[in-house]
Amino acid sequence: MSNLLILIPLALLLGFFGLIGFLWALKHKQFEDMEGPAHRILDDEDKPL
């Protein structure tokens, strides 16, 4: 029973930090261009040495 007194607040705290991290990523437009990096790797742009 005493384990639950530690684990439940810890789980809520970790969930809260996960939510804060997700909202931060949304605010800083981390999910704006999901296909750009996938297409960029296919472009063959050889730079001269």
C-alpha positions as CSV (number, residue, x, y, z in Angstrom):
1,M,0.0,0.0,0.0
2,S,2.8,2.4,0.8
3,N,4.2,1.8,-2.7
4,L,1.1,3.3,-4.2
5,L,1.6,6.5,-2.2
6,I,4.9,6.9,-4.1
7,L,4.0,5.5,-7.5
8,I,0.7,7.3,-8.2
9,P,2.1,10.8,-7.7
10,L,5.2,9.8,-9.6
11,A,3.1,8.6,-12.5
12,L,1.1,11.9,-12.5
13,L,4.3,13.9,-12.3
14,L,5.8,12.1,-15.3
15,G,2.6,12.5,-17.2
16,F,2.5,16.2,-16.5
17,F,6.1,16.6,-17.7
18,G,5.2,14.6,-20.9
19,L,2.3,17.0,-21.5
20,I,4.5,20.0,-20.9
21,G,7.1,18.7,-23.4
22,F,4.4,18.0,-26.0
23,L,2.9,21.5,-25.6
24,W,6.4,23.0,-25.9
25,A,7.0,21.1,-29.1
26,L,3.7,22.3,-30.5
27,K,4.5,25.9,-29.6
28,H,7.9,25.7,-31.2
29,K,6.4,24.2,-34.4
30,Q,8.3,20.9,-34.2
31,F,5.4,19.2,-36.1
32,E,5.0,21.8,-38.8
33,D,6.7,20.0,-41.7
34,M,6.6,16.2,-41.2
35,E,7.4,15.2,-44.8
36,G,10.2,17.7,-45.5
37,P,13.1,15.7,-44.0
38,A,11.9,12.5,-45.6
39,H,12.0,14.1,-49.1
40,R,15.1,16.1,-48.4
41,I,17.2,12.9,-48.0
42,L,16.1,11.8,-51.5
43,D,17.5,14.9,-53.2
44,D,20.8,14.3,-54.8
45,E,22.7,17.5,-54.3
46,D,26.4,16.7,-54.5
47,K,28.4,19.7,-53.4
48,P,31.7,20.3,-55.2
49,L,34.9,19.5,-53.2
